[in-house]
């Protein structure tokens, strides 16, 4: 997903949260006191604060602000490279004493990361980055690319793989930095300390860069925080923390083991030298907080918070709530899955005067959302008991309403954390039993018959709310006329075409060419089909929809690992189709029918161990569908336009007359040029039979295009596909030859070919191949497009589908662009995060100018 597409998705999700009244709130309090805030006249007990020790109203900190502002004013507006406000020296001395190293205070933790990594990680170095490290570290790591630093990302749930990557890089770079969080801000899990120790043992040039913003103050000597308490500190660690959050002041702090390194970052770190400083009032608050941390009072505060944490852990355990990880942090993440479930729970809690925060995409993966509950020392034991008691009511109720079970949650969050498995049976049982009881209470008084187990081929119909759902694993099991009446003319998924695809792509030796097929029909009580769709499970390239320059970078890595950044995916349609593959009768209860169809798709997604669900080529201008798909946790991503030509003429003269004057000259040129070409047709009942040698030549022409067409980057299709198309009644092959007298090949071989699908008045070019020597000298690709339209005229077709890319060439033929989109859902963020890093790397290089790839449609 590109940056613009990700932003649009985030905007949609945040808009849904705003509609629930739980994001971007503006309390109407005249004064705040730490535990509560007032919204529209309702007092809410807040569990959203990261001020874990509740120091924001501490008299010493308030007095520190007043003292500093009276002595130094509201600001000291000078760059620190020239002169610093007087309190800076005192604060850095206190922080050095508190943390046990050489401290450097910065105006924010984010700018601290940019300052430190920006000069410590150069073209001589590498960074191995936990993909769930805080966004501010990821941004800083991306900036290091501008200096030539190598950045490699490792999946959080497989963090031990970092050791392999570090081992490989340690021999190639001056320093290898392993960048992690001490406490992860969303899930509240702790970085595995033993893993970090193993990383340091790999080589002496391996170092750690750790952000412990959420671990600061609430644990350890002088409130040094979670990481330093567990790991200690030495010259191979650079430590960063926040003076916001539990420290209750402002700014950030970097810690170094030597003053030499501290001074190096201070003198050369751009944001430290050039950006604005931390202003005197916050310096005063930070000094007061540092002194408090160095006093015995810090331990009293820590103990109060730990009592609340222990109480919360016990209550959550007793209630069997779906806690992701239990430890001593004041951050609790209760698993719910889709954003809408988290929004529902948060809204219900607000209605009872309790504010908890839903953590959803993009801070966590789309289906790994939940409620983030943070405790502070300001909360009473009664507060903690109350919030967990109410969560114990609303979480099971929402899960039951949505039909989610603990097994579903376990599957969604499997491998979400390093070394974490499923919830223990002792914890799961109470919640599982409660959800089942609530589900039963919601059922009609007459019980529905239990569904039979899933056989190898077809699962019997099951009835839910009057809708009958049928699943099939082969198109042979579906009536041909019924299927073609719904989907025969769209997406190249006619009955005959799918039958051919099953023969080519079932149980093959190549992982990328072995597909699993699923067909779903949803009927109403009368037997009328409300929804239908074909799905395939296939190995896909994760960069399939990325820019060409990104895919070029990925393909370089695939020279070593051909399946790098490839994921098992559930697709709407197949990798041999293009178009709207979803039949939906909008005159009926289509939302319920769509929900049932997606439910079946999700079951297959889980059963097949897929990482990505891709519902592609759907109309882009459908707000109702956008809302429904987001409701089911699918994010919208734009696709390139698809081109369609509606035929209302049957001669070339009429065709010319239908075009605008500016386009007629182009068509006349194609007609004139056709004199140099010989067109031949090949297929069932059409033209000549192709030999194996001829098919091999056509496949080589296809590979010419496929290797260049990286805008839709897919695994190359096998030779046997062309042979199957040649024998399928749904397809025909068209070859173009140029007379040697007019510059064509001496052996008379085709210089271009196209494969087209035929069904009920629709003619669609899908894949093609060209000899690039004749693309530029003889316009082979343009001629192929024209001959496709001409062939459709001969067959008296009503519509020609010309596919995507090469927009200008298709517009010249009179095509109309159809805006399409994809709805995506991924198990986690890792592939997306890695692709963003590669995209950033590609953007730093010189863009390579490329002409439009000569494909009729995507060459899949």
Residue pairs with C-beta under 8 A, 6 or more apart in sequence:
1 9
1 545
1 635
1 637
1 824
1 832
1 835
2 546
2 547
2 839
3 836
3 839
5 637
5 638
6 362
6 832
8 636
8 638
9 361
9 362
9 635
9 636
9 637
10 361
10 362
12 626
12 630
12 635
12 636
13 339
13 360
13 361
13 362
13 630
13 635
14 23
14 24
16 339
16 340
16 343
16 630
17 23
17 339
17 343
17 358
17 360
18 24
20 343
20 344
20 346
20 347
21 347
21 350
22 343
22 346
22 347
22 350
22 358
25 39
27 37
27 38
27 39
28 38
28 39
28 40
28 41
29 37
29 38
33 57
34 49
34 51
34 54
34 56
34 57
34 376
34 378
35 45
35 46
35 376
35 378
35 379
35 383
36 43
36 44
36 45
36 46
37 43
37 44
37 46
37 355
38 44
42 353
43 353
44 350
44 353
44 354
44 355
45 353
45 354
45 355
45 383
45 386
45 387
46 355
47 354
47 355
47 356
47 357
47 373
47 374
47 375
47 379
47 387
48 355
48 356
48 357
48 374
49 374
49 376
49 378
50 214
50 244
50 245
50 246
50 374
51 245
51 246
51 248
51 376
52 217
52 218
52 245
52 246
52 305
52 330
52 374
52 375
52 376
52 377
53 217
53 218
53 223
53 246
53 248
53 298
53 301
53 302
53 305
53 376
53 377
54 301
54 376
54 377
54 378
55 61
55 217
55 246
55 247
55 248
55 289
55 292
55 301
56 248
58 248
58 288
58 289
58 292
60 288
60 289
60 291
60 292
61 248
61 249
61 285
61 288
61 289
61 292
63 288
64 284
64 285
64 286
64 287
64 288
64 289
65 281
65 282
65 284
65 285
65 288
66 284
67 284
68 87
68 280
68 281
68 283
68 284
68 285
68 287
69 280
69 281
69 284
71 280
72 85
72 86
72 87
72 280
72 283
72 284
73 280
74 279
74 280
74 281
75 279
75 280
76 84
76 85
76 277
76 279
76 280
77 276
78 84
78 85
78 277
79 273
79 274
79 275
79 276
79 277
80 88
80 272
80 273
80 277
81 267
81 272
81 273
81 274
84 277
85 277
85 278
85 279
85 280
85 283
87 280
87 283
87 284
87 287
88 105
88 277
88 278
88 283
90 287
91 105
91 283
91 286
91 287
91 290
92 103
92 104
92 105
94 287
94 290
94 291
94 294
95 103
95 105
95 253
95 255
95 290
96 102
96 103
96 255
97 222
97 294
98 222
98 223
98 224
98 290
98 293
98 294
99 222
99 224
99 228
99 233
99 239
99 241
99 253
99 255
100 224
100 228
100 233
100 255
101 233
101 239
101 255
101 256
101 257
102 255
102 256
102 257
102 258
102 259
102 261
102 262
103 253
103 254
103 255
103 262
104 112
104 253
104 254
104 255
104 256
104 262
104 265
104 266
104 272
105 243
105 251
105 252
105 253
105 278
105 286
106 112
106 115
106 251
106 252
106 253
106 254
106 271
106 272
106 278
107 251
107 252
107 271
107 275
107 276
107 277
107 278
108 251
108 252
109 136
109 211
109 213
109 240
109 241
109 242
109 244
109 251
109 252
109 253
110 136
110 139
110 140
110 252
111 252
111 271
111 272
111 275
112 240
112 252
112 253
112 254
112 271
112 272
113 136
113 137
113 139
113 140
113 211
113 240
114 139
114 140
114 143
114 269
114 270
114 271
115 254
115 265
115 269
115 270
115 271
115 272
116 140
116 209
116 238
116 240
116 254
116 265
116 269
117 127
117 137
117 140
117 141
117 143
117 144
117 177
117 179
117 209
118 140
118 143
118 144
118 147
118 269
118 270
118 271
119 264
119 265
119 268
119 269
119 270
120 175
120 177
120 209
120 238
120 265
121 127
121 141
121 144
121 147
121 149
121 175
121 177
122 144
122 147
122 148
122 149
123 147
123 148
123 149
124 173
124 174
124 175
125 144
125 149
125 150
125 173
125 174
125 175
125 176
125 177
126 149
126 150
126 151
126 152
126 169
126 172
126 173
126 175
126 176
126 177
127 141
127 144
127 149
127 150
127 151
127 152
127 176
127 177
127 179
127 209
128 152
128 153
128 154
128 162
128 165
128 166
128 169
128 176
128 177
128 178
128 179
129 137
129 138
129 141
129 151
129 152
129 153
129 154
129 179
129 837
130 153
130 154
130 156
130 159
130 162
130 179
130 180
130 181
130 191
131 153
131 154
131 155
131 156
131 829
131 830
131 833
131 834
132 156
132 181
132 184
132 186
132 187
132 829
133 179
133 180
133 181
133 211
134 181
134 185
134 211
134 213
136 211
137 179
137 181
137 209
137 211
138 833
141 149
141 151
141 179
141 837
142 151
142 836
142 837
142 840
144 151
145 151
145 837
145 840
145 841
145 844
146 844
150 169
150 173
151 837
151 841
152 165
152 169
153 830
153 833
153 834
153 837
154 161
154 162
154 165
155 161
155 828
155 830
156 184
156 416
156 417
156 418
156 828
156 830
157 415
157 416
157 417
157 418
157 420
157 828
157 830
158 415
158 418
159 180
159 192
159 195
159 418
160 195
160 418
160 419
162 178
162 195
162 199
163 195
163 198
163 199
163 202
166 176
166 178
166 199
166 202
166 203
166 206
167 202
167 203
169 176
170 176
170 202
170 203
170 205
170 206
171 203
173 205
174 205
175 205
175 206
175 207
176 203
176 205
176 206
176 207
177 207
177 208
177 209
178 196
178 199
178 206
178 207
178 208
178 209
179 208
179 209
179 210
179 211
180 191
180 196
180 208
180 209
180 210
180 211
181 191
181 210
181 211
181 212
181 213
181 214
182 190
182 191
182 210
182 211
182 212
182 214
182 215
182 225
182 226
182 227
183 189
183 190
183 191
183 212
183 213
183 214
183 215
183 226
183 227
183 329
183 331
184 190
184 191
184 214
185 213
185 214
185 331
186 331
186 333
186 359
186 363
186 364
186 372
187 324
187 325
187 331
187 333
187 364
187 416
187 417
188 214
188 324
188 325
188 327
188 329
188 330
188 331
188 332
188 333
188 372
189 324
189 325
189 327
189 417
189 418
189 420
190 215
190 226
190 230
190 327
190 329
191 210
191 227
192 418
192 419
193 230
193 231
195 418
196 208
196 231
197 231
199 206
199 208
200 206
200 207
200 208
200 236
206 236
207 236
207 237
207 238
208 236
208 237
208 238
209 237
209 238
209 240
210 227
210 231
210 237
210 238
210 239
210 240
211 240
211 241
212 225
212 226
212 227
212 228
212 239
212 240
212 241
213 240
213 241
213 242
213 244
213 245
213 252
214 242
214 245
214 329
214 331
215 225
215 226
215 227
215 241
215 329
216 223
216 224
216 225
216 226
216 241
216 242
216 245
216 246
216 247
217 223
217 225
217 245
217 246
217 247
217 293
217 298
217 302
218 225
218 226
218 246
218 301
218 302
218 305
218 306
218 330
219 225
219 226
219 229
219 302
219 306
219 328
220 226
220 228
220 229
221 229
222 293
222 294
222 298
223 246
223 293
223 298
223 302
225 241
226 329
227 239
228 239
231 237
233 239
233 255
233 257
234 257
235 257
235 258
236 257
237 257
238 254
238 255
238 256
238 261
239 254
239 255
240 252
240 253
240 254
240 255
241 247
241 252
241 253
241 255
242 251
242 252
242 253
243 249
243 250
243 251
243 252
243 253
243 282
243 286
243 289
244 250
244 251
244 252
247 286
247 289
247 293
248 285
248 289
249 282
249 285
249 286
249 288
249 289
250 278
250 282
250 285
250 286
251 278
251 282
251 283
251 286
254 262
254 265
256 262
256 265
265 272
266 272
267 273
278 286
292 298
301 377
304 377
305 330
305 375
305 376
305 377
306 328
307 381
308 330
308 375
308 376
308 377
308 379
308 381
308 384
309 328
309 329
309 330
309 375
311 381
311 384
311 385
312 332
312 373
312 375
312 384
312 388
313 323
313 326
315 384
315 385
315 388
315 389
316 323
316 326
316 332
316 334
316 388
317 323
317 326
317 427
318 430
319 388
319 389
319 391
319 392
319 430
319 431
320 427
320 428
320 429
320 430
320 431
320 432
320 434
321 334
321 388
321 391
321 392
321 395
321 431
322 334
322 335
322 336
322 370
322 395
322 406
322 409
322 423
322 431
323 332
323 333
323 334
323 335
323 427
324 333
324 334
324 335
324 370
324 413
324 416
324 417
325 333
325 417
325 420
330 374
330 375
330 376
331 372
331 373
331 374
332 372
332 373
332 374
332 375
333 359
333 370
333 371
333 372
333 373
334 370
334 371
334 373
334 391
334 395
335 368
335 370
335 409
335 412
335 413
336 342
336 345
336 369
336 370
336 371
336 395
336 398
336 399
336 404
336 409
337 367
337 368
337 369
337 370
337 404
337 408
337 409
337 412
337 633
338 366
338 367
338 369
338 402
338 632
338 633
339 358
339 360
339 361
339 366
339 369
339 630
339 633
340 402
340 631
340 633
341 369
341 398
341 399
341 402
341 404
342 358
342 359
342 360
342 369
342 370
342 371
343 358
343 360
344 394
344 398
344 401
345 356
345 358
345 371
345 391
345 394
345 395
345 398
346 355
346 356
346 357
346 358
346 371
348 394
348 397
348 398
349 355
349 356
349 387
349 390
349 391
349 394
352 390
354 386
354 387
354 390
356 371
356 372
356 373
356 387
356 391
357 371
357 372
357 373
357 374
358 369
358 370
358 371
358 372
359 369
359 370
359 371
359 372
360 366
360 369
361 369
361 635
362 829
364 370
364 829
365 826
365 827
365 828
365 829
366 633
366 634
366 635
366 825
366 826
367 412
367 633
367 825
367 827
368 412
368 413
368 416
368 827
368 828
371 391
371 395
373 387
373 391
375 384
395 431
396 431
396 434
396 435
396 438
397 438
399 405
399 409
399 435
400 435
400 438
400 439
400 442
401 438
401 442
403 439
404 435
405 432
405 435
405 436
406 423
406 428
406 431
406 432
406 435
407 432
409 423
410 422
410 423
410 428
411 606
412 827
414 421
414 422
416 828
422 428
448 463
448 464
449 463
451 459
451 460
451 462
452 459
452 460
456 473
457 472
457 473
457 474
457 477
458 470
458 471
458 472
458 473
458 477
459 471
461 468
461 469
461 470
462 468
462 469
464 596
465 592
466 524
466 525
467 522
467 523
467 524
467 530
467 589
467 592
467 593
467 596
468 522
468 523
468 524
468 525
468 527
469 520
469 521
469 522
469 523
469 596
469 597
469 600
470 520
470 521
470 522
470 523
471 518
471 519
471 520
471 600
472 478
472 518
472 519
472 520
472 521
473 516
473 517
473 518
473 519
474 502
474 517
474 519
475 483
475 495
475 498
475 499
475 502
475 517
475 519
475 534
476 499
477 519
478 495
478 519
478 521
480 495
480 496
482 529
483 494
483 495
483 532
484 494
484 495
484 759
484 760
486 529
486 532
486 583
487 493
487 494
487 532
487 533
487 534
487 581
487 583
488 494
488 495
488 759
488 760
489 759
489 760
489 761
489 762
489 799
490 579
490 580
490 581
490 762
491 573
491 577
491 578
491 579
491 580
491 581
491 617
492 576
492 577
492 578
492 579
492 757
492 764
492 766
493 534
493 573
493 574
493 577
493 579
493 581
494 730
494 757
494 759
496 728
496 729
496 730
496 759
497 576
497 577
497 728
497 730
497 731
497 757
497 759
498 517
498 534
498 574
499 728
500 724
500 725
500 727
500 728
500 730
500 731
501 515
501 517
501 574
501 576
502 517
503 724
504 513
504 718
504 720
504 721
504 724
505 513
505 514
505 515
505 536
505 538
505 574
505 576
506 514
506 515
506 516
506 517
507 514
508 514
508 718
510 718
511 539
511 563
512 538
512 539
512 563
512 566
512 715
513 715
513 717
513 718
514 538
514 539
515 536
515 537
515 538
515 574
515 575
516 536
516 537
516 538
516 608
517 534
517 535
517 536
517 574
518 534
518 535
518 536
518 537
518 600
518 601
518 604
519 532
519 533
519 534
519 535
520 531
520 532
520 533
520 535
520 597
520 600
520 601
521 529
521 531
521 532
522 529
522 530
522 531
522 532
522 593
522 596
522 597
523 529
523 530
524 530
524 588
524 589
524 593
528 585
528 588
529 583
529 585
530 584
530 585
530 588
530 589
530 590
530 593
531 582
531 583
531 584
531 585
531 590
531 593
531 594
531 596
531 597
532 582
532 583
532 597
533 572
533 573
533 581
533 582
533 583
533 597
533 601
534 572
534 573
534 574
534 577
534 581
535 570
535 571
535 572
535 573
535 601
535 604
536 570
536 571
536 573
536 574
536 575
537 568
537 569
537 570
537 571
537 604
537 608
537 610
538 568
538 569
538 571
538 574
538 575
539 563
539 566
539 567
539 568
539 569
539 715
540 566
540 567
540 568
540 569
540 571
540 575
540 612
540 614
540 714
540 715
541 551
541 554
541 565
541 566
541 713
541 714
541 715
542 565
542 566
542 567
542 612
542 831
542 835
543 550
543 551
543 554
543 565
543 713
543 835
543 838
544 712
544 713
544 714
545 637
545 639
545 712
545 822
546 554
546 713
546 835
546 839
547 711
547 839
547 842
548 710
548 711
548 850
549 842
549 843
549 845
549 847
549 848
550 835
550 838
550 839
550 842
551 710
551 711
551 713
552 710
552 842
552 848
553 838
553 841
553 842
554 564
554 565
554 713
554 835
554 838
555 710
555 713
557 564
557 565
558 564
558 565
565 831
565 834
565 835
567 610
567 611
567 612
567 831
568 608
568 609
568 610
568 611
568 612
569 610
569 611
569 612
569 613
569 614
570 601
570 604
570 605
570 608
570 610
570 612
570 613
570 614
571 614
571 616
572 581
572 582
572 601
572 614
572 615
572 616
572 617
572 618
573 579
573 581
573 616
573 617
575 714
575 715
575 860
576 717
576 721
576 766
576 860
578 617
578 642
578 764
578 766
578 801
578 803
578 804
578 857
578 858
578 860
579 617
579 642
579 764
579 801
580 617
580 618
580 619
580 820
581 616
581 617
582 615
582 618
584 590
584 593
584 594
585 593
591 628
594 628
595 632
598 632
601 613
602 613
604 610
605 613
610 827
611 826
611 827
611 828
611 831
612 824
612 825
612 826
612 827
612 831
613 634
613 824
613 825
613 826
614 822
614 823
614 824
615 629
615 634
615 822
615 823
615 824
616 639
616 820
616 822
616 823
617 639
617 642
617 820
617 822
618 625
618 820
618 821
618 822
618 823
619 625
619 818
619 819
619 820
619 821
620 638
620 639
620 819
620 820
620 821
621 819
626 636
629 635
629 636
629 823
630 636
633 825
634 823
634 824
634 825
635 823
635 824
635 825
636 821
636 822
636 823
637 821
637 822
637 823
637 824
638 819
638 821
638 822
639 804
639 820
639 821
639 822
640 711
640 804
640 805
640 820
641 804
641 807
641 817
641 818
641 819
641 820
642 801
642 802
642 803
642 804
642 817
642 818
642 820
642 857
643 801
643 802
643 803
643 804
643 807
643 810
643 811
643 815
643 816
643 817
643 818
644 799
644 800
644 801
644 802
644 815
644 816
644 818
645 789
645 792
645 799
645 800
645 802
645 810
645 813
645 814
645 815
645 816
646 798
646 799
646 816
647 789
647 792
647 793
647 797
647 798
647 799
647 800
648 658
649 655
649 657
649 658
649 793
650 793
650 796
651 793
652 671
652 790
655 667
655 789
655 793
655 814
656 664
656 667
656 668
658 814
659 667
659 814
663 811
663 812
663 813
663 814
666 812
666 813
667 786
667 812
667 813
670 779
670 782
670 783
670 785
670 786
671 786
673 778
673 779
673 782
673 783
674 783
674 786
674 787
674 790
676 738
676 739
676 742
676 743
676 744
676 778
677 736
677 737
677 738
677 783
677 787
678 736
678 737
678 738
678 739
679 734
679 735
679 736
679 787
680 687
680 688
680 734
680 735
680 737
680 750
681 687
681 688
681 732
681 733
681 734
681 791
682 688
682 689
682 690
682 726
682 732
682 733
682 734
682 735
683 725
683 726
683 728
683 729
683 731
683 732
683 733
684 727
684 728
684 729
684 732
685 729
686 732
687 732
689 726
690 698
690 726
690 733
692 723
694 750
695 719
695 722
695 723
695 726
696 719
697 749
697 750
698 722
698 733
698 735
698 750
698 753
698 769
699 719
699 722
699 769
700 769
701 750
701 751
701 752
701 753
701 768
701 769
701 770
701 771
702 717
702 722
702 753
702 767
702 768
702 769
702 859
703 716
703 769
704 769
704 770
704 771
704 772
705 767
705 768
705 769
705 770
705 853
705 854
705 855
705 859
706 714
706 716
706 717
706 859
707 716
708 853
709 805
709 853
709 855
709 858
709 859
710 853
711 805
711 853
712 804
712 805
712 858
712 859
712 860
714 858
714 859
714 860
717 767
717 859
717 860
722 733
722 755
725 731
725 732
725 733
725 755
726 733
730 757
730 758
730 759
731 755
731 756
731 757
731 758
732 755
732 756
732 758
733 753
733 754
733 755
733 756
734 753
734 754
734 755
734 756
734 784
734 787
734 788
734 791
735 750
735 752
735 753
736 750
736 751
736 752
736 753
736 780
736 783
736 784
736 787
737 744
737 748
737 749
737 750
737 751
738 744
738 745
738 751
738 774
738 778
738 780
740 746
740 748
742 778
743 777
743 778
744 751
744 774
744 778
745 751
745 771
751 770
751 771
751 773
751 774
751 778
751 780
752 768
752 769
752 770
752 771
752 774
752 780
752 781
752 783
752 784
753 768
753 769
753 784
754 765
754 767
754 768
754 784
754 787
754 788
754 856
755 765
755 766
755 767
755 768
756 763
756 764
756 765
756 766
756 788
756 791
757 763
757 764
757 766
757 801
758 795
758 797
761 796
761 797
761 798
761 799
762 797
762 798
762 799
762 801
763 788
763 791
763 792
763 795
763 797
763 799
763 800
763 801
764 800
764 801
764 803
764 857
765 784
765 785
765 788
765 800
765 801
765 802
765 803
765 856
765 857
766 803
766 856
766 857
767 855
767 856
767 857
767 858
767 859
767 860
768 781
768 784
768 854
768 855
768 856
768 859
770 780
770 781
770 784
770 854
771 780
774 780
775 781
775 854
780 854
781 806
781 809
781 854
782 809
784 854
784 856
785 802
785 806
785 809
785 810
785 813
785 856
786 813
788 800
788 802
788 856
789 800
789 813
792 799
792 800
800 815
801 857
802 810
802 813
802 815
802 856
802 857
803 855
803 856
803 857
803 858
804 855
804 857
804 858
805 852
805 853
805 855
805 857
805 858
806 852
806 853
806 854
806 855
807 817
807 852
808 852
809 852
811 817
826 832
